[in-house]
Structure formats: C-alpha cells, structure tokens
Amino acid sequence: MRFSELRRLLDGITQKMLTQTLRALERDGLVTRAVYPTVPPRVEYALTELGADIARLTNALADWSYLHTEQILAARERFDARDDLAEPVSP
C-alpha cells in the first residue's frame, strides 16, 4: 500500500506517527518499503512473511474481542460498581 492509502485507512493518525510506526515495523522485519524512481517518488509498503504471520494472530485477537464485547463491558460495569474499590481512609 502507498503511504497515503495507509494514512486514509488509519483515520486520525498523524503523518509523523505513521512514519515512525512504519520505520519500526520495517526495522523489525514486519514490512518492506519499496521506493520507485518517479516524480514525485512513489513509496509502497507491504507485509513480509513474518508480518503476515503476526497479522493472523492480531486478527484472531480482534475477532475474539468482537465476539466477547458484551461480556467484557458487563465485567467492567460490575468492577466499576464495586464498593471495595474505594481508597482506605487513614485515621
């Protein structure tokens, strides 16, 4: 994908943060960066085999979270409603 495509897809991310993240992912071997000698230069990013492997794991985690959203929210409500969470009062 091109940088601008990624930026549109990740609505709200700043150019600086996306650049830093892509550099870190490239450094870790999760994405590749290809620069094409055009005017203006065209840069494309792609997942490596390692990146695709971890993407499967993160997609599975996202799917699990979506399936259990109601249970998670209910647990948060129960936790937030507990009386034993108040800070102890010093004498």
C-alpha positions in Angstrom: 0.0 0.0 0.0 1.1 3.5 -0.5 1.7 5.8 2.4 -1.3 8.0 1.6 -3.6 4.9 1.4 -2.4 3.8 4.8 -3.0 7.2 6.3 -6.5 7.3 4.9 -7.2 3.8 6.2 -5.9 4.7 9.7 -8.1 7.8 10.2 -6.8 10.2 12.8 -3.1 9.1 12.7 -0.6 11.8 12.2 2.0 11.7 9.4 4.7 11.7 12.0 3.3 8.8 14.0 2.6 6.7 10.8 6.2 7.3 9.6 7.6 6.3 13.0 5.5 3.2 13.1 6.3 2.1 9.6 10.0 2.6 10.3 9.8 0.5 13.4 7.8 -2.3 11.6 10.4 -2.2 8.8 13.2 -2.5 11.3 11.5 -5.5 12.9 11.1 -7.2 9.6 7.4 -7.0 9.5 7.0 -4.7 6.5 9.1 -3.9 3.4 9.4 -0.4 1.9 9.9 0.0 -1.9 10.8 3.3 -3.4 10.1 3.9 -7.1 12.1 6.5 -9.0 9.2 8.6 -10.2 8.4 12.3 -9.8 7.2 12.6 -7.2 8.8 9.5 -5.7 6.4 6.6 -5.1 6.8 4.6 -1.9 4.9 1.4 -1.2 4.7 -0.8 1.9 3.9 -4.5 2.1 3.8 -7.1 4.8 6.7 -9.6 4.9 6.0 -13.2 5.5 6.8 -12.5 9.2 4.3 -9.6 9.1 1.6 -11.7 7.6 2.1 -14.3 10.2 1.7 -11.9 13.1 -1.3 -10.3 11.3 -3.1 -13.6 11.5 -2.6 -13.5 15.3 -3.7 -9.9 15.7 -6.8 -10.6 13.5 -7.7 -13.6 15.7 -7.4 -11.4 18.8 -9.6 -8.7 17.2 -12.2 -11.3 16.2 -12.2 -12.7 19.8 -12.6 -9.2 21.3 -15.5 -8.5 19.0 -17.2 -11.8 19.9 -16.9 -11.1 23.6 -17.5 -7.4 23.7 -20.8 -7.7 25.7 -19.1 -9.9 28.3 -16.1 -7.5 28.6 -18.4 -4.5 29.0 -20.5 -6.3 31.6 -17.4 -7.2 33.6 -16.2 -3.6 33.5 -19.6 -2.4 34.8 -19.5 -5.0 37.6 -16.0 -4.0 38.5 -16.7 -0.2 38.4 -19.8 -0.7 40.6 -17.9 -2.5 43.4 -17.7 -0.8 46.8 -14.4 -2.3 47.8 -12.5 -0.2 45.3 -12.6 2.9 47.5 -9.2 4.1 48.8 -8.8 3.2 52.5 -9.2 6.2 54.8 -6.2 7.0 57.1 -7.1 7.5 60.8 
